[in-house]
Amino acid sequence: MTATELTIEGLPDGWTVRSPEPNDADDVVQLVADRRRAVGRDGSVDAPMLKRQLTGIGSWTRRQVLVFDEEGRLAAWLSVHDRAAGRTEIEPELRQDLTGARADQVAQCLFEAGERFAAAISKVRGLKSTLLDAHAYSVDERQQKWLAAAGYDHVRTWWHMSRPVFASEAGSLPSPRAGVTVRRVEKHDDGLPVAKDLQTVHQLLEESFQDHFSSYRESFPEFVMRLREDPGHRWDHWWLATIEQDGEQLPAGAVVSSVSPPDVDGVEGSYIDYIGVHRRARGHGVAKALLHTVIADAAERGRNRVGLEVDADSPTGADGLYTSLGWKTVYKTQSWHQHLDL
């Protein structure tokens, strides 16, 4: 970022901004941890993920600034994520002891700067508009107030669900229905995945989510790179499902999962980042087969849970399937959107 881009106008006197540096990581982790504790999510911070977003491989698609108060203490962090063409995530974090008019002032400055950064990103891409995408916990009235004041609309609610995993499930879950096959994406001898399989997964997910809320096109390179930014990413956590139709094995569905950080008991979990079933294969138990595959894999690895996120208004009624298989809602978040015309 240039010095001009780093400028955030309207901050209190004596406050400063600069780009993140590696030695800022612990302070930023604490900043995020304090906010999550305030909304009942104590202990939920993925420190390795945050550090990658701040200065690691996850930072290359982000424009970020740290804000320091007049005493030199970290007061806020703003990350503007160029997630895909036409979609920009705005992620502000403010210190919890900032309250009242001063907190409102700083929040307004962050959202205004976020809009400016998003506009710059979109112009580089040659776009005429972009969707500004921000989030809030359902119980975080402070963040919701700031979002509304900045011109965002609450457009969706998401249920974050978790299911316990038991060692006995490693080999006891039902097999897929006749005609349905689930396998891992193929690998080369050096352990890297076969590109054709990855492209099939991407295409399946793109087509599966066409009728879902806020669906948008994400290029294959952007899709793969974004998932690889996650410290929990593993190539052997990608699965493809096929279905036999007219004597052919056709792509039917896919699931991409990752490793969740250890919980309070020090045990890792699995997380379902994406699961999709093609229209031609719906009603054949493909989603259930993919879910059983992830559960069994987690059990084999000694993990104790599988997490996922689902649209509260999912057009496919996916939440009913998850509930029937043992998932329960742990907490809720909201999506807030604003369309930015350039």
Buried (B, 14 or more C-beta within 10 A) or exposed (E): EEEEBBEBEEBEEEBBBEBBEEEBBEBBBBBBBBBBBBBEBEEBBBBBBBBBBBBBEBBEBBBBBBBBBEEEEBBBBBBBBBBBBBBBBBBBBBBBEBEEEEBBBBBBBBBBBBBBBBBBBBEEEEBEEBBBBBBBBBBBEBBBBBBEEBEBEBEBEBBBBBBEBEEEBBEEBEEBEEBBBBEBBEBEEEEEBEEEBBEBBBBBBBBBBEEBBEEEEBEBEBBBBBBEBBBBBEBEBBBBBBBBEEEEEEBBBBBBBBBBBEBEEEEBBBBBBBBBBBEEBBEBBBBBBBBBBBBBBBBEBEBBBBBBEBBBEBEBEBBEBBBEBBBEBBBBBBBBBBEBEE
